[in-house]
Amino acid sequence: MNQSTNGRYNLITALAMIVGIVIGSGIFFKADNVLKYTNGNVALGVVVFVLAAVAIIFGSLSIAELAKRTDAHGGLIGYADEFVSPHFSTMIGWFQLFLYYPTLGVVVTWVVGIYTALLFGVKEASLELQMGIGLTWFVICYLFNVMAAVFAGRFQVFATVVKLIPLFVLGVMAFVYGDPVAALTYPNESARQATQSLAWLGAIGPIAFSFDGWVVSTSISGEIKHAKRNLPIALVVAPILILLGYLLYFVGLTSYLGAAQVMALGDESVYVVATQLFGETAAKAFLVFVVISVMGTVNGLVLGLIRLPHSLALKSLIPFSAQLRDVSPNYQLSIGSALLGFALSMFWAAVHYAAMKHQLLGDMDISEIAIVVSYLLYLVFYFAVFRLWQQGHIKSILLGVISPILAALGSLMVVFGGMQNPLFLPVCLPICALVLLLAYLYSRYLHSR
């Protein structure tokens, strides 16, 4: 019996991992960013949420077609090796290892610190305090992912259930007690004018952050029971649930507070709404749910990151592969792989601290370095799905043609939205290009020996 059947994670864990990683910090602290791009136009914000969801839902459908045709380890790394080329497998692996996972994980870890400080009444917490709290949780999370992987999976399910509470309860209550009709009908001239240019597409950037992380679940594909069946189901169902939850929360929040106040309050909007609806004590309880929600996101990212070097090492796609592929009989994972993931996270934590302390990236955080470029890389996988249809391996026109085309269009919209950030071309793109180039050169070196 293969490992796909004997895996330790079931469908519920895979589903919880996707929902748990995606619904974490983004929706709670990016809603105001979306409204700023749309000049407070809530209806336009809803449109952008749906457009961004296209990239995720059809992207998931497309990746699922690859997932159910292989037992390869490493998620996207394995799919790239089997359906694209060994060179691209190395490139996507290095990109995820050195940029995507650690930068995204560090920013979400920082958000744990922000909301934990807010929970204890420290509204003007210093960056040092926020980072200190967040990194403490990161270390704890890292340790139980290494020493108790089954517990880590159970915590992911628990955190997912918990995080749905503030999202849906606050969304429903704010929707009921607010005025959604007024919120969706252009309350001022500025909101009307937002439709007269394409500047609102910049909202795709923060929304992409809110939706990001769905591909992380593919990193444990080799450890999911009946992966060929369960992973595609999780990849399709989870994004639809996420979109519904986001729209409910976004419209409910703006219906109750009004777009202008959401923009003014920023990250504190969720706490203010909970206080006004349920009182101070209940608001604190909701903030606990939010903190656990973001902690669950960190857990999912750590769960994926510590396995990445091992996945690369299995195919000798990284230096010191011999050491990184050794699996500890006690912990059932590579300790070297986990340590490398930790070291990279600490490096990016230092970069994030410096960037935020001295405003080196303006309003941008380090996670945006990799998120937008990742959607460019996904285009290669969508083309691979289309090619499988051309070769007759995929019979359905919906899954083999329409789905990858819509996924590609959605990805291009995310890229276009990300390019609205003035630092994307001079900062983000060169950093990503450098890592991809080094990976390609290393792969060429391996295959030339």
Disulfide bonds with the S-S distance in Angstrom:
none
